[in-house]
Amino acid sequence: MNGIVVLLAGIAILIIAYVTYGKWLAKQWGVDPSKETPAHTEEDGVDYVPAKAPVLLGHHFSSIAGAGPINGPIQAAVFGWVPVLLWVLIGGIFFGAVHDFGALFASIRHKGQSMGEVIADSMGTKAKKLFITFSYLTLILVVAAFASIVANTFMATYTESGAVDVAASAANARTAMISILFIVIAIVFGLLVYRRNASLGVSTIIGVAAIAVCMAIGFNWHPLYLSNTTWMIIVGIYITVASVTPVWILLQPRDYLSSFLLYFMMAVAVVGIVGSAFTGGATMDIPAFTGFKDTLAPTGASLGYLFPALFVTIACGAISGFHSLVGSGTTAKQLNNERDARPIAYGGMLIECALAIISLCAVGYIWANYASGETVTPTVVFATGISKMVGSIPGLAGTEEVAYSMLVLAVSAFCLTSLDTATRLARYMFQEFWLNPGETIAETTGYKKVLTNPMVATIITVILGVGLGLTGYANVWPLFGAANQLLAALGLLGVATWLGKAGKNNKMFYIPMAFMLVVTITSLCFTIKSNVAGISLGGEGVSWCYVRTIIAVLLVILAVVLAVDGIRTLMKQDKKTA
């Protein structure tokens, strides 16, 4: 199969879905451009700040994308390109985009509060507490993982004598320096747009040019060679400050400018796929379907059976529970007008689907290297595949190395973006946990006043997240895929029950919700089975087998309790409307 056919057909289907299904959803739910959003009614200059649609799309897309739509499709390609493509398209259009759009819309009708408050409205306080607890713990794992990834991307390499290996550390030092300069550019951009009322168009041109300059500086001057632990501490300090800093000065401008890196990355990929097609390249050597079980296992570990592995492995790019936290966390507090909800949430998810399809084309181009286990790290697979396609185009043969470096840098930048967004979201969750229905943070007293303080909530979150990152998040990270998709199922359930209570059409949530519940519970049962087997074998990792088993069992119990409660609520609503 030629990659250009897959790419163009996929993009065409996504565009049609946005114009038709996305528009239909907005009409069914009653999206109202004349209704004031929380960004205006609750404006506080810190978290609630109206943002122009292109800026907010940049934040939202940068936060939900990360490396997810690259990693998932590449890893799941062991089942063949047809299952991956079908799940990305069907899942993205009817599952993920509906989930993201619904979560954002429900949040803006609840003063920009999280899905926990939406669930409290329709299912009660107990359900809210359970959902927030689960979401917060998931976000702690995200903070731990991404803090570790960023630190590993920045850290220096040392020789056996303990000295810094400058040559081996140069790439990481470049990435660290560019990332720091990027933050400075974002702050200046925010000051220009929001305090000097500079034109967004002019500021964007200057900002994008400044990104190119900071890359040039970082490639030629990168004096910071620090250890992993030191970078973990620095990252912890950064996300602490970023979590409580007004969104207009850092989060909005940085994510907006970051999105141009991602757009650039996708543009380079499209040029590579389309351009190489005319020179006999862009051929996807992946079999259409390899079977219902992963026997290839290029990384050395099999993904197991197609069901549920395909639907857990490909999260971002099809459906991801983390998106509901972004939509109902930071994005809802900055939405300027309800008309912007569809392009930002539904459209943002479909753009991510396009990136997932590009990732499939990339692994297809170097399939022999991937299948043999020679090149298996998803970021490297993506950058290698796209850069080789670009290099195969006449006149661009010498750009392969530059394209590779730029693609790796772009992917790395989004890890930092997702990291401080996750920290702010976790802070919101921690604060909302202590609130009674209808209560605001300003109305709290006693110990709740302390625990809902933004700085206190952030410090607790960072200590837990960075601490886990330093001590072994990798031991529980394998549970994240199922936990994240379980969060998506609960998000779908929460929006469905709220829409039902509001008398709106919620039937489009039933199948995605039921399917994701079955997928995640099945995946967690497989996890429990494998870890129980690990316990019986004994050995060095037996203690973590116990931990993973306990966590998986708790997740299953939580899913069942909330699902039963939600289904009962939906059944009662259906009886009332019958």
Secondary structure, DSSP 8 states (H G I E B T S, - for coil): -BHHHHHHHHHHHHHHHIIIIIHHHHHHHT--TTS--HHHHT--SSS---B-HHHHHHHHHHHHHTTHHHHHHHHHGGG-HHHHHHHHHHIIIIIIHHHHHHHHHHHHTTTT--HHHHHHHHH-HHHHHHHHHHHHHHHHHHHHHHHHHHHHHH---B-TTS-B-HHHHHHHHHHHHHHHHHHHHHHHHHHHHHTS---HHHHHHHHHHHHHHHHHHHHH-------HHHHHHHHHHHHHHHHHS-TTTTHHHHHHHHHHHHHHHHHHHHHHHHHHHTTT--B--S-S---SB----TTSS---BHHHHHHHH--TTT--HHHHHHIIIIITTTB--GGGHIIIIIHHHHHHHHHHHHHHHHHHHTHHHHHTTSS--HHHHHHHHHHHHHHTSTT-GGGHHHHHHHHHHHHHHHHHHHHHHHHHHHHHHHHHHT--TT--GGG--HHHHHHTSHHHHHHHHHHHHHHHHHHTGGGTGGGHHHHHHHHHHHHHHHHHHHHHHTT---GGGHHHHHHHHHHHHHHHHHHHHHHHHHHHH-STTHHHHHHHHHHHHHHHHHHHHHHHHHHHHHHHHHHHH-
